């Protein structure tokens, strides 16, 4: 790192400045505890709670909506077609996620993506209430 030129130093500084708010956001993204009737039921023991919306600075998307999908212990959301691209974070619990071509296990803090037009299925395998925090990317 003895040959750090001005361009590299600027790039490093800009990257650090851009990433710092993401760490603060991740720390503040703790989910609240939801009651059994909060949000809208989409399957037995599975409810969607709207968290917020905002504009997107990504050209392909006009806005982003954040929702928490709350799963009671053992609850299962059957395969559903995704209406939008999404980035999902497991905020609480442990899950088995099934897609057409694969199945995987996730725990708190893990992330995965869902693509528009693809199916996704989830089961809360923990003894706790599980929460998926989902960033739904709304097309421009």
ROKOL-6197 format. One line per field, with one value per residue (C-alpha): residue in one letter; chain; z, y, x. Coordinates in nm, 4 decimals, decimal comma. Example, Ala and Ser with C-alpha at 12.3 -4.5 7.8 and 13.67 -1.06 7.14 Angstrom:
! residues 2
code	c(A:S)
unit	c(A:A)
w	c(0,7800:0,7140)
v	c(-0,4500:-0,1060)
u	c(1,2300:1,3670)
//
This chain:
! residues 140
code	c(X:X:X:X:X:X:X:X:X:X:X:X:X:X:X:X:X:X:X:X:X:X:X:X:X:X:X:X:X:X:X:X:X:X:X:X:X:X:X:X:X:X:X:X:X:X:X:X:X:X:X:X:X:X:X:X:X:X:X:X:X:X:X:X:X:X:X:X:X:X:X:X:X:X:X:X:X:X:X:X:X:X:X:X:X:X:X:X:X:X:X:X:X:X:X:X:X:X:X:X:X:X:X:X:X:X:X:X:X:X:X:X:X:X:X:X:X:X:X:X:X:X:X:X:X:X:X:X:X:X:X:X:X:X:X:X:X:X:X:X)
unit	c(A:A:A:A:A:A:A:A:A:A:A:A:A:A:A:A:A:A:A:A:A:A:A:A:A:A:A:A:A:A:A:A:A:A:A:A:A:A:A:A:A:A:A:A:A:A:A:A:A:A:A:A:A:A:A:A:A:A:A:A:A:A:A:A:A:A:A:A:A:A:A:A:A:A:A:A:A:A:A:A:A:A:A:A:A:A:A:A:A:A:A:A:A:A:A:A:A:A:A:A:A:A:A:A:A:A:A:A:A:A:A:A:A:A:A:A:A:A:A:A:A:A:A:A:A:A:A:A:A:A:A:A:A:A:A:A:A:A:A:A)
w	c(0,0000:-0,0283:-0,3833:-0,2963:-0,5530:-0,5315:-0,7493:-0,5340:-0,2155:-0,3472:-0,4567:-0,1149:0,0608:-0,1540:-0,0996:0,2773:0,2803:0,0784:0,2888:0,6339:0,6244:0,5245:0,8473:1,0474:0,8598:0,9239:1,2952:1,3108:1,1045:1,4028:1,3615:1,6195:1,7811:1,6015:1,7449:1,5921:1,4148:1,2850:0,9069:0,6495:0,6581:0,3365:0,4638:0,7978:1,0523:0,7924:0,7861:0,5843:0,7678:0,5640:0,7070:0,4627:0,1083:-0,0615:-0,3956:-0,5672:-0,7281:-0,9329:-1,2950:-1,3385:-1,0292:-0,9334:-0,5676:-0,2968:-0,0416:0,2802:0,4311:0,7134:0,6529:0,9972:1,0343:1,3443:1,4530:1,1928:0,9578:0,5846:0,2938:-0,0149:-0,3488:-0,4837:-0,8065:-0,7363:-0,8756:-0,8381:-0,7811:-0,4084:-0,1636:0,1477:0,4863:0,7639:1,0554:1,3008:1,3027:1,0739:0,7409:0,4596:0,1268:-0,1780:-0,5325:-0,8533:-0,8889:-0,5311:-0,1595:0,1156:0,4874:0,6227:0,9696:1,1196:0,9248:0,6024:0,2754:-0,0550:-0,3622:-0,5466:-0,9143:-1,0744:-1,2363:-1,0279:-0,7448:-0,3858:-0,0845:0,2821:0,6070:0,9532:1,1046:1,4356:1,7586:1,7439:1,5458:1,2229:1,0172:0,6571:0,5979:0,2268:0,0028:-0,2870:-0,5929:-0,7848:-1,1595:-1,3231)
v	c(0,0000:0,2254:0,3253:0,4685:0,7414:1,0297:0,8569:0,5420:0,7485:0,9357:0,6113:0,4574:0,7651:0,7761:0,4045:0,4400:0,7393:0,5487:0,2327:0,3972:0,4845:0,1256:-0,0011:0,2485:0,1448:-0,2234:-0,1562:0,0386:-0,2164:-0,4268:-0,5407:-0,4587:-0,7335:-0,7776:-0,9003:-1,1912:-0,9546:-0,6909:-0,6540:-0,8595:-1,2404:-1,4033:-1,7644:-1,9293:-1,7828:-1,5540:-1,1795:-0,8875:-0,5592:-0,2476:-0,0665:0,2213:0,3406:0,5716:0,6816:0,4783:0,6234:0,3065:0,3705:0,0578:0,1307:0,4282:0,3370:0,0836:-0,0542:-0,2194:-0,4864:-0,7343:-1,0792:-1,2236:-1,6038:-1,7766:-2,0786:-2,3543:-2,1327:-2,1902:-1,9517:-2,1614:-2,0988:-1,7587:-1,5801:-1,2679:-0,9465:-0,7532:-0,8038:-0,8205:-0,8313:-1,0323:-1,0333:-1,2791:-1,0400:-1,3125:-1,6902:-1,9649:-2,0642:-2,3133:-2,1352:-2,3332:-2,2095:-2,4040:-2,5109:-2,5103:-2,5260:-2,3661:-2,2847:-1,9333:-1,7873:-1,4385:-1,1957:-1,4018:-1,2494:-1,3761:-1,2362:-1,3047:-1,2231:-1,0952:-1,3810:-1,6534:-1,8526:-1,8622:-2,0640:-2,0228:-2,2174:-2,0919:-2,3840:-2,2128:-2,2138:-1,8314:-1,5833:-1,5337:-1,2174:-1,1573:-0,7895:-0,7401:-0,4527:-0,4628:-0,2869:-0,1092:-0,0714:0,2721)
u	c(0,0000:0,3053:0,2018:-0,1403:-0,1963:-0,4392:-0,7036:-0,6947:-0,7162:-1,0207:-1,1889:-1,1223:-1,2613:-1,5752:-1,6352:-1,5953:-1,8313:-2,0923:-2,0767:-2,0815:-2,4562:-2,5353:-2,3793:-2,5840:-2,8996:-2,8305:-2,7874:-3,1133:-3,3069:-3,4079:-3,7636:-4,0210:-4,2206:-4,5496:-4,8758:-5,0673:-5,3107:-5,0668:-5,0589:-5,2461:-5,2623:-5,1330:-5,1246:-5,2079:-4,9638:-4,7995:-4,8692:-4,7295:-4,6668:-4,5856:-4,2826:-4,2300:-4,1647:-3,9183:-3,7805:-3,5079:-3,1960:-3,1468:-3,2466:-3,4569:-3,6685:-3,8853:-3,9331:-3,8730:-4,1176:-4,0027:-4,2265:-4,1853:-4,3297:-4,3994:-4,4094:-4,5373:-4,3257:-4,3640:-4,5688:-4,5383:-4,5901:-4,6718:-4,5016:-4,6020:-4,5128:-4,3059:-4,4584:-4,1307:-3,7596:-3,6848:-3,3967:-3,4840:-3,3110:-3,3899:-3,4441:-3,5493:-3,5855:-3,4588:-3,6104:-3,6060:-3,6493:-3,7586:-3,7219:-3,7899:-3,4267:-3,2933:-3,3648:-3,1568:-3,1567:-3,1177:-3,0791:-3,0972:-2,8798:-2,8727:-2,9934:-3,1299:-3,3010:-3,6246:-3,6730:-3,9925:-4,1838:-4,0116:-4,1668:-4,0537:-4,1717:-4,0691:-4,1092:-4,0139:-3,8224:-3,7464:-3,9444:-3,9522:-4,1546:-3,9599:-3,9385:-3,8327:-3,7528:-3,8084:-3,7055:-3,9511:-3,8059:-4,0840:-4,0036:-3,9781)
//
